[in-house]
Amino acid sequence: MSDKEILLSTEKICKVFTQKDGTQFTACEDLTIELHEGETLGLVGESGCGKSTFVRTIMGLHPATSGKIFFKGEDITSLTGAKRREMAKHIQMIFQDPATAFNPKMRIRDIICEPLRNFTRVSDKEAEVRAVNLLQQVELSPDIALRYPHELSGGQRQRVGIARALILEPEIIICDEATSALDVSVQDSIAKLLAKIQREKGVSYIFICHDLALVSLISHRVAVMQQGKIVEELPGDRIQEAKHPYTQKLLQSVFTVHEN
């Protein structure tokens, strides 16, 4: 991936939260990454290690305490207002639980097209056409365009989440534990769909997960986080060569049905 354009990079990002009693908690410390065009960067670590805080800081949902974030070489760390909003066209997110991310009173068509309507005026007819096209891209029946979120299965809702993330044709999609709430068989189908979309559209992913086996299968590179820091980075197909004790422990925790 070194010959590909660097779309996103961070330079020593730190995020410190001040708690109610005045004490401070460092969720992320000196995080430096690069994400190339058409690449999947896996971000793995146990719950609470700072993965989601890090990507939410990249998205601007949390202001960085220190450090810098670059998109195509432009410093976007301190963007606010309309400029930060404009950045949403380039970087979108798929959340862990679409059931809580979607407005339950909105039809699937409107959920998918909501980001588009935030930037442009779209008629109901045009919205329906765009929604149907995206539903087909994520391998869902166009018939569900007028349904509500509660009428869909977890896997269907996650595919709708992917369609929603694609509506603005972003260059980067952040998948924040996008498969962890799904059954294993559904996780596999969603992972394959993400790979297919990447081949067809050249989109780049940051794929966050605590399942090292799944991350290594879908990612070109894997960054391992422990207590707010990246402790090791490896090619996705060479994760078994991990040297750091924490990564080795994660590997040992991977479930297998095969006898040694």
Order of alpha helices (4+ residues) and beta strands (2+ residues): beta-beta-beta-alpha-beta-beta-alpha-beta-alpha-alpha-alpha-alpha-beta-alpha-beta-alpha-beta-beta-alpha
